[in-house]
Amino acid sequence: MNSKIAGTGYYVPKNIVTNSDLMQYMDTTDEWIQERTGIQERRYAKKHEETTTTMACEAAKKAIADAGIDKEDIDFIVFATLSPDYYFPGCGVLLQRELGITNTGIGAIDIRNQCSGFIYAVSVADKFIKTGTYKNVLVVGAEMHSMGLDFSTRGRGVSVIFGDGAGAVVMQSEEDETKGVLTTHLHSDGSFAEELALISPGCHGGYHDEDSEKYGFVPEDIPGEILVTQAMLDNHLFYPYMNGQLVFKNAIIRFKEVIMEALQATQLEKNDIDMLIPHQANLRISQYIQKTMGLSDDKVFNNIHKYGNTTAASIPIALAEACEQGKIKKGDLVCLAAFGSGFTWGSTLIRW
Ligand SMILES: CC(C)(COP(=O)(O)OP(=O)(O)OC[C@H]1O[C@@H](n2cnc3c(N)ncnc32)[C@H](O)[C@@H]1OP(=O)(O)O)[C@@H](O)C(=O)NCCC(=O)NCCS
């Protein structure tokens, strides 16, 4: 038994935020952002009305319709996000409720692998299907970054990159082993954990940081007061941090490495790839991979100029758009690959 992608869907909020729009909050320019990242605009969800879960639900409904099944046929949910509605419980159960299928009692799991989240999620679903445990798995990547970015000039190196949105696929069992998900490869290197991270709130208590005083913890004999402190707010520690250049250098190595690993595992060649959908981290990273892999423009799908980096949502949004635009045909070899916070990275090859 193999697994295949039977349906795709995506949702992006209506609110378009251009690079020029960001200039009213921070010292930046359209030219700087486009030159370094290729991003022209991104979408921001409507506060108080949209959440990571509601966007995921819209994408999921489309993927379920595209797969030609009913929502009650879903027998497991895998939800990848770094911007969940709640610290806990995860978005998987919230999506089950939002879809109106709590009566099914199906399992729901959250994946916390940031930009690689969707590849990890596909791999989890693939294994459940291959072992015969589930038949219709809903796999979602969704993010609402706009709720917690630093929109002052202090945060401009990070904030201009990220956008909101959701993508979903329905994965189903496939009897023909030459079709569907041919291979998946997952990796991590935790020595870079803090190089792209949102450290607080958390229970670390300064354990990983030599400069733990900035978190403002209360004395040892007073219980608690670790997760959230006033000093964290005062020191702006609730915003994501990114060592951009280090991320860039590692990304271009790992992307190529993990794509080649998938090709070797299936005894396929670079030229066999019909469509590469890289995680939309930065257009410069995608262009670098394309060049070093020797792939023509029609074999690499990018939409970062419209949506920015939507982390776990970027690959399923791009995949659904590529399908919508007729860029993926039956029999095509589709490669999905990602790199991001952790660092984590991964790839999968799918015979469509
Ligand atoms: C983030 C990134 C675009 C920054 O580009 P960079 O060339 O590395 O830029 P730097 O961070 O060195 O900053 C260069 C200068 O631009 C400034 N700058 C940063 N963000 C800016 C912005 N939005 N607008 C204008 N200037 C900005 C910096 O303050 C710095 O100024 P200085 O030289 O006066 O100190 C780049 O490192 C990158 O793309 N990294 C990978 C990020 C990524 O893909 N993340 C997602 C991973 S999944």
The ligand as an SDF file (V2000), in Angstrom:
LIG
                    3D

 48 50  0  0  0  0  0  0  0  0999 V2000
   16.8680   38.1650    6.1260 C   0  0  0  0  0  0  0  0  0  0  0  0
   17.7530   38.5380    4.9570 C   0  0  0  0  0  0  0  0  0  0  0  0
   16.8640   38.9470    3.7850 C   0  0  0  0  0  0  0  0  0  0  0  0
   18.5800   39.7290    5.3760 C   0  0  0  0  0  0  0  0  0  0  0  0
   19.4580   40.0690    4.3150 O   0  0  0  0  0  0  0  0  0  0  0  0
   20.9900   40.3150    4.6420 P   0  0  0  0  0  0  0  0  0  0  0  0
   21.6230   40.6580    3.3800 O   0  0  0  0  0  0  0  0  0  0  0  0
   21.4920   39.1050    5.3620 O   0  0  0  0  0  0  0  0  0  0  0  0
   20.8660   41.5710    5.5450 O   0  0  0  0  0  0  0  0  0  0  0  0
   21.4760   41.8300    6.9940 P   0  0  0  0  0  0  0  0  0  0  0  0
   20.6500   41.1490    8.0310 O   0  0  0  0  0  0  0  0  0  0  0  0
   22.9480   41.5610    6.9780 O   0  0  0  0  0  0  0  0  0  0  0  0
   21.2520   43.3640    7.1050 O   0  0  0  0  0  0  0  0  0  0  0  0
   21.8590   44.2790    6.2120 C   0  0  0  0  0  0  0  0  0  0  0  0
   21.3950   45.6660    6.5570 C   0  0  0  0  0  0  0  0  0  0  0  0
   20.0160   45.8210    6.1690 O   0  0  0  0  0  0  0  0  0  0  0  0
   19.2630   46.2800    7.2950 C   0  0  0  0  0  0  0  0  0  0  0  0
   17.9070   45.7300    7.1950 N   0  0  0  0  0  0  0  0  0  0  0  0
   17.4230   44.5790    7.7360 C   0  0  0  0  0  0  0  0  0  0  0  0
   16.1370   44.4410    7.4350 N   0  0  0  0  0  0  0  0  0  0  0  0
   15.7970   45.5020    6.6900 C   0  0  0  0  0  0  0  0  0  0  0  0
   14.5890   45.9100    6.0670 C   0  0  0  0  0  0  0  0  0  0  0  0
   13.4640   45.2000    6.1480 N   0  0  0  0  0  0  0  0  0  0  0  0
   14.6060   47.0530    5.3680 N   0  0  0  0  0  0  0  0  0  0  0  0
   15.7100   47.7940    5.2600 C   0  0  0  0  0  0  0  0  0  0  0  0
   16.8870   47.4690    5.8220 N   0  0  0  0  0  0  0  0  0  0  0  0
   16.9250   46.3320    6.5290 C   0  0  0  0  0  0  0  0  0  0  0  0
   20.0090   45.8010    8.4990 C   0  0  0  0  0  0  0  0  0  0  0  0
   19.6930   46.5660    9.6260 O   0  0  0  0  0  0  0  0  0  0  0  0
   21.4330   45.9720    8.0380 C   0  0  0  0  0  0  0  0  0  0  0  0
   21.7800   47.3320    8.1900 O   0  0  0  0  0  0  0  0  0  0  0  0
   23.2600   47.7650    8.6410 P   0  0  0  0  0  0  0  0  0  0  0  0
   24.1560   47.2330    7.5510 O   0  0  0  0  0  0  0  0  0  0  0  0
   23.1680   49.2390    8.6850 O   0  0  0  0  0  0  0  0  0  0  0  0
   23.4730   47.1150    9.9580 O   0  0  0  0  0  0  0  0  0  0  0  0
   18.6730   37.3840    4.5270 C   0  0  0  0  0  0  0  0  0  0  0  0
   19.6430   37.1450    5.5120 O   0  0  0  0  0  0  0  0  0  0  0  0
   17.9170   36.1250    4.2660 C   0  0  0  0  0  0  0  0  0  0  0  0
   17.1490   36.0570    3.3430 O   0  0  0  0  0  0  0  0  0  0  0  0
   18.1490   35.0940    5.0760 N   0  0  0  0  0  0  0  0  0  0  0  0
   17.3970   33.8760    4.9930 C   0  0  0  0  0  0  0  0  0  0  0  0
   16.1120   34.1090    5.6890 C   0  0  0  0  0  0  0  0  0  0  0  0
   15.1200   33.0460    5.4590 C   0  0  0  0  0  0  0  0  0  0  0  0
   15.0210   32.4850    4.4060 O   0  0  0  0  0  0  0  0  0  0  0  0
   14.3430   32.7840    6.4850 N   0  0  0  0  0  0  0  0  0  0  0  0
   13.3360   31.8420    6.4520 C   0  0  0  0  0  0  0  0  0  0  0  0
   13.9090   30.5220    6.7360 C   0  0  0  0  0  0  0  0  0  0  0  0
   12.7460   29.3280    6.6660 S   0  0  0  0  0  0  0  0  0  0  0  0
  1  2  1  0
  2  3  1  0
  2  4  1  0
  2 36  1  0
  4  5  1  0
  5  6  1  0
  6  7  2  0
  6  8  1  0
  6  9  1  0
  9 10  1  0
 10 11  2  0
 10 12  1  0
 10 13  1  0
 13 14  1  0
 14 15  1  0
 15 16  1  0
 15 30  1  0
 16 17  1  0
 17 18  1  0
 17 28  1  0
 18 19  1  0
 18 27  1  0
 19 20  2  0
 20 21  1  0
 21 22  1  0
 21 27  2  0
 22 23  1  0
 22 24  2  0
 24 25  1  0
 25 26  2  0
 26 27  1  0
 28 29  1  0
 28 30  1  0
 30 31  1  0
 31 32  1  0
 32 33  2  0
 32 34  1  0
 32 35  1  0
 36 37  1  0
 36 38  1  0
 38 39  2  0
 38 40  1  0
 40 41  1  0
 41 42  1  0
 42 43  1  0
 43 44  2  0
 43 45  1  0
 45 46  1  0
 46 47  1  0
 47 48  1  0
M  END
$$$$
